Amino acid sequence: MSTERLEKIIEKRNTLESLAIKHKEILHDAFLNKCSDLKDEQYLRREYEQQIDANRDLQIGIVGRVKAGKSSLLNALLFGGSTILPKAATPMTAALTVLSYSDKLKVTVRFFEPGDFTKLKEKSDAYENKLRKLENELFEKARKEAEIKAGGFTKAIFDEAKARNRAACDAKRTLREDIGLSGAFDQYQKIKASPISQNEVAGQIKELYPNSVEDISTMLADYVGSEGKYMPFTQSVEIAYPNEKLKGIRIVDTPGFNDPVPSREERAYQLLKISDVVLILSQAGRFLDANDKAVLDKITVKDGLRELFVVASQVDTQLLGDEYFGMSLEDVYSDIASRLSQQARSVLTTCNESGAFDQLIHDDGSRVILVSGDCESMYLTFANKNSWDKDKVTIWKNLCDNFRDYFSDKDEATSKASLRRLSNIDVVESKIETVKQKKNEILADSANKICTSWENAAEDLKRGMKDAAEQQIKRINECNINSLQNEKNSIESFCMKVEAGISNAVISAVDDWRSETTKEMMSFVNDLQADAKNDAKNARTEFTRHHTYTTGWIFKDYHEYTTQHTRVNPVQLRAAVEDYTGKVNNNLKNEILYELSQLKRKISSKVAIVWATKAAEQNMDEDAVAVKINAIIESLNIPDFKLPEDTLPKELRESGAKEDEAGDHLLAVCRSYLNELANKMSSQLIDEIARYAGAIKKADLASKLLEKYRKDLDNLIHDIQNKEQSINLYEKVIEELEVIA
């Protein structure tokens, strides 16, 4: 994005400042009075970069559980169908992967931080403790059931070893659903079994330089492959290489479930939070089922540009149902697309407490994209079928058997066209390209707005300086030299008469401002806190769990009952906290600037009254008083408030949903932390407003104002005594101002 307008604004601002310094006695107050929006060059550049960030790549976040088809999609999208990114076998081998453009091929591997190993051990131990407890509970339950059936004679029919073995299997199967614990246990066992010590790799970053894209796969096998030497220790992999499709974008493939590795979880959260596009991958055969809940929980509302799409992967597996026998490929595909779109709306409506999925729910279905990474790979490598793995060979056979008019070894053109249709990768590429254009439009609009604001401020600054020069010419022409000499002769007695009154007026205005501003700022922060607590409350949802059990031995009776539960999503809680701190840190500055403008008005008004009352004959009007006071206040440091953003409680850094008491505890932690932040902010507000009020009192505005009055009077007398020369000088100043574009 062009920064020509910014450079012109900076040049204009700096030229005006140079002119103000050159003609300090006349222009400098006017400059200070009008430059609050154009403080200095560094300020303008920093603000522009923060708001525009034109060089930032469009970030695309991909979320989906293990085996959702993320690797296949990325291989098809970016690597010509070659298997460069290995498929993750388990949640713990699913390292965070970042892909970006670079002129040179480079792979960066980040290993776990020291604290990650501690956390993994804690969760592994918790898993083993929970496993033993559950095994014992299931074993005792089996024993009691056997006693009931046998009328108390358990020894005759109860096989203890068999029951113990069955309890162990059932306990493992149950805990396998707790990805956070079971995944940590699996990972930690791999770490303990590895010949590599934690100290060798903890916190390390390794850079690799493959000779070709094909070499990436071989290298990655060592770090993220299921049997890789460094797999137990790998946090993330960043691949940068020269691919035109990656120009202007950055793709982040996040682990899909509750990650027990703190550094990886944190990095994935931060990257996903700032993503401009989020692709939610879910297998078409198990589309957005209960296991995808952990994936959806990671997605929060984002201010600004964000586009959401649901990608139904492996759609080729859905074409072979009996209900589709004899139908055309187009009709089958259309039916599947309609069904999955309806299902997406239904599922997302039930988990849309924060409004994150509004875009998808109210869409016409175009945001649900059916893809097949394998079909794209087959399309791209059709001439070399011998390279296909067994999964692709099976897909091809099924397609040829069920849709003979579209797939056959004899008709390459039709087969490739049909594979391309099923892959749908071109639609994914099209969506990304559309968002890229939209991002550019939004950035351009933001750049236009901020530059227009500064251009207006620069023009207002120029106008204010020109007015100051014209006012001086007017004074030179209108003021009587004898009156001014008399005024100068009586200046010291006048200053003694008026100084105390001005000081009292300033103190009174500052005290009023301090009291009112403290209340206003406290109310502002508390309102934001109330909003955050309400957002946190919405992270708690209620649901019903259905249970079944049987009674009887020979003639069994089946019974059902329900229990009511609550679930709290920590990602939503974290989003509520971060939204609160962000709004405080971003918006409080504007509130303070508004309050400072009120302070300037209060002081100017009260001082002007004192001036008019004590010495109406003295040569300074209310506007002149205001200009001088504003210039003095502008020279003081503006109060700066900022809430800490890196002290989030560890409970809120996790992404796994908590139920019932555990969820209520999490909600209490969030509320307590919000209270803590509010208390810190309140303390900052009170102290900083008091400091600033004290600084204004110590600045001795009365003395500075009167000193400025003396100098202005001397300058005016000098200018009148050299009237022609002085007027020529100020007219030249005006000409210099007018030619500044």
Secondary structure as UniProt FT lines:
FT   HELIX           4..22
FT   HELIX           24..34
FT   TURN            36..37
FT   HELIX           41..52
FT   TURN            54..55
FT   STRAND          58..63
FT   TURN            66..67
FT   HELIX           70..78
FT   TURN            80..81
FT   HELIX           91..93
FT   STRAND          96..101
FT   STRAND          106..111
FT   HELIX           114..150
FT   TURN            151..152
FT   HELIX           154..157
FT   HELIX           160..175
FT   TURN            176..177
FT   HELIX           179..193
FT   HELIX           198..201
FT   TURN            202..203
FT   STRAND          205..208
FT   HELIX           213..224
FT   TURN            226..227
FT   HELIX           231..233
FT   STRAND          234..241
FT   HELIX           244..246
FT   TURN            247..248
FT   STRAND          249..253
FT   HELIX           262..273
FT   STRAND          277..283
FT   HELIX           284..286
FT   TURN            287..288
FT   HELIX           290..292
FT   HELIX           293..296
FT   TURN            297..298
FT   STRAND          307..313
FT   HELIX           315..318
FT   HELIX           322..324
FT   TURN            325..326
FT   HELIX           329..350
FT   TURN            353..354
FT   TURN            356..357
FT   HELIX           358..361
FT   TURN            366..367
FT   STRAND          368..370
FT   HELIX           373..380
FT   HELIX           382..387
FT   HELIX           390..402
FT   TURN            404..406
FT   HELIX           412..423
FT   HELIX           425..478
FT   HELIX           481..489
FT   HELIX           491..537
FT   TURN            538..539
FT   STRAND          540..551
FT   STRAND          557..568
FT   HELIX           570..614
FT   TURN            616..617
FT   HELIX           622..634
FT   HELIX           650..653
FT   STRAND          658..659
FT   HELIX           660..698
FT   TURN            699..700
FT   HELIX           701..721
FT   HELIX           723..738
//
